[in-house]
Amino acid sequence: MAQSKAFDYRIDGLNSLLRDLRQLGPEAQKELRAASKTIAQNRMVPAFQQAALQYAGPWGDKLSESIKAGSDRLPKVTIGGARMNRFSGGASYTMVRYPSDSGDGGGSFAPFERTQWLDKARSYRPYALQEWGQAVDKIIRKWAV
C-alpha cells in the first residue's frame, strides 16, 4: 500500500495562525488558497519534478509527470494523485512514490533502491515560506476588521 510522506518542517504557532485566519471569512480563505496554490506551482512543483527526474531512478520521469499543486491554505503538492496512470506492470504512480524514495518495496519484486529523492527537493523551502508569509500579511491587511 502506498504511504504518505510526512514532512517535519515545524512552524511554531502555525495552527493558531490558521485558526485565526479562518475568522477573516470565506473570501479571505479563498484568497489564501489561491496564493498557496500559486506558491506551490511556482516553487514546489518544479523542485519536486527536478528531484524526481534526477534521483528517483527508473520511475523518475513518470513520477515527475504526476506532481501537481494542490489547493489548501498551506502550499502543497500531490505526487501520484488519483489519476489512473499506470506503469506497464500495473503499479500506479502513487504506489511507487514511497518505495522509490525509501527503498522499502514492501514485498514487491521491483528493485527499489533508497534514493531519498523527496528530501532532495527541499531547495524551495525558504522561498516558499517567505512568499507564503507575505501572502498572509497581505490578506490580513486586506481583510482584517
C-alpha positions as CSV (number, residue, x, y, z in Angstrom):
1,M,0.0,0.0,0.0
2,A,1.3,3.5,-0.8
3,Q,2.2,5.6,2.2
4,S,2.2,9.4,2.6
5,K,5.4,11.1,3.1
6,A,5.3,13.2,6.3
7,F,7.4,16.4,6.3
8,D,8.8,17.6,9.6
9,Y,9.1,21.3,8.9
10,R,7.8,22.8,12.1
11,I,6.5,26.4,12.3
12,D,5.6,27.4,15.9
13,G,2.2,29.0,16.1
14,L,1.0,27.8,12.7
15,N,-2.1,26.0,13.9
16,S,-3.3,29.1,15.9
17,L,-2.5,31.3,12.9
18,L,-4.6,29.2,10.6
19,R,-7.4,29.1,13.2
20,D,-7.3,32.9,13.5
21,L,-7.2,33.3,9.7
22,R,-10.4,31.3,9.5
23,Q,-12.2,34.1,11.3
24,L,-11.5,36.5,8.4
25,G,-14.2,34.9,6.4
26,P,-14.6,32.7,3.3
27,E,-13.3,35.3,0.8
28,A,-10.0,35.6,2.7
29,Q,-9.8,31.8,2.8
30,K,-10.3,31.6,-0.9
31,E,-7.6,34.2,-1.5
32,L,-5.2,32.3,0.8
33,R,-5.8,29.1,-1.0
34,A,-5.2,30.8,-4.4
35,A,-1.9,32.3,-3.1
36,S,-0.8,29.0,-1.6
37,K,-1.5,27.1,-4.9
38,T,0.5,29.7,-6.8
39,I,3.4,29.3,-4.5
40,A,3.2,25.5,-4.8
41,Q,3.1,25.8,-8.6
42,N,6.0,28.2,-8.9
43,R,8.3,26.9,-6.2
44,M,7.4,23.4,-5.0
45,V,6.3,21.6,-8.2
46,P,9.5,22.5,-10.1
47,A,11.7,21.4,-7.2
48,F,9.9,18.1,-6.8
49,Q,9.9,17.4,-10.5
50,Q,13.6,18.1,-10.8
51,A,14.3,15.8,-7.8
52,A,12.2,13.1,-9.3
53,L,13.9,13.3,-12.7
54,Q,17.4,13.3,-11.2
55,Y,17.1,10.9,-8.2
56,A,14.0,8.7,-8.4
57,G,15.6,6.1,-10.6
58,P,13.7,4.5,-13.5
59,W,10.4,5.8,-12.1
60,G,11.5,9.4,-12.1
61,D,10.1,10.6,-15.4
62,K,6.6,9.2,-14.7
63,L,6.6,10.5,-11.1
64,S,7.7,13.9,-12.3
65,E,4.7,14.0,-14.7
66,S,2.3,13.2,-11.8
67,I,3.4,16.1,-9.5
68,K,0.7,18.7,-9.2
69,A,0.0,21.7,-7.0
70,G,-2.9,21.3,-4.6
71,S,-5.4,23.8,-3.2
72,D,-5.1,24.3,0.5
73,R,-4.4,27.1,2.9
74,L,-0.8,26.0,3.0
75,P,1.2,25.3,-0.2
76,K,1.1,21.6,-1.1
77,V,1.9,19.2,-3.8
78,T,0.3,15.9,-4.7
79,I,2.6,13.2,-6.1
80,G,0.8,10.4,-7.9
81,G,-2.7,11.5,-7.1
82,A,-6.0,9.8,-8.1
83,R,-5.2,9.7,-11.8
84,M,-5.3,6.2,-13.3
85,N,-1.9,6.3,-14.9
86,R,-0.1,3.1,-14.5
87,F,3.2,1.5,-15.3
88,S,3.4,-1.4,-17.6
89,G,3.3,-3.9,-14.7
90,G,0.1,-2.3,-13.3
91,A,1.5,-0.2,-10.5
92,S,0.1,3.3,-10.1
93,Y,2.4,6.3,-9.8
94,T,1.3,6.6,-6.2
95,M,2.3,3.0,-5.5
96,V,6.0,3.7,-6.5
97,R,6.3,7.2,-4.9
98,Y,7.2,5.9,-1.4
99,P,9.3,2.9,-2.3
100,S,11.3,4.9,-4.8
101,D,12.2,7.3,-2.0
102,S,12.7,4.9,0.9
103,G,13.9,1.7,-0.9
104,D,11.2,-0.3,1.0
105,G,9.4,-2.2,-1.6
106,G,7.0,-3.8,0.9
107,G,7.4,-7.3,-0.6
108,S,7.4,-6.1,-4.2
109,F,9.7,-7.8,-6.7
110,A,10.6,-4.4,-8.2
111,P,14.2,-3.4,-7.4
112,F,13.7,-0.3,-5.3
113,E,16.8,1.5,-4.0
114,R,16.9,4.0,-1.2
115,T,17.2,7.3,-3.1
116,Q,15.6,9.8,-0.7
117,W,14.6,11.9,-3.7
118,L,11.8,13.6,-1.8
119,D,14.4,15.0,0.7
120,K,16.4,16.4,-2.2
121,A,13.6,18.6,-3.3
122,R,13.9,21.0,-0.3
123,S,15.6,23.9,-2.0
124,Y,12.2,25.6,-2.4
125,R,11.6,25.9,1.4
126,P,13.0,29.3,2.3
127,Y,11.5,31.0,-0.7
128,A,8.1,29.3,-0.4
129,L,7.9,30.1,3.3
130,Q,8.8,33.8,2.7
131,E,6.3,34.1,-0.1
132,W,3.6,32.5,2.0
133,G,4.3,34.8,4.9
134,Q,4.0,37.8,2.5
135,A,0.7,36.4,1.2
136,V,-0.7,36.0,4.7
137,D,0.4,39.6,5.6
138,K,-1.4,40.9,2.5
139,I,-4.6,39.0,3.3
140,I,-4.6,40.2,6.9
141,R,-4.1,43.8,5.9
142,K,-6.9,43.5,3.3
143,W,-9.5,41.5,5.3
144,A,-8.8,42.4,9.0
145,V,-11.6,44.4,10.7
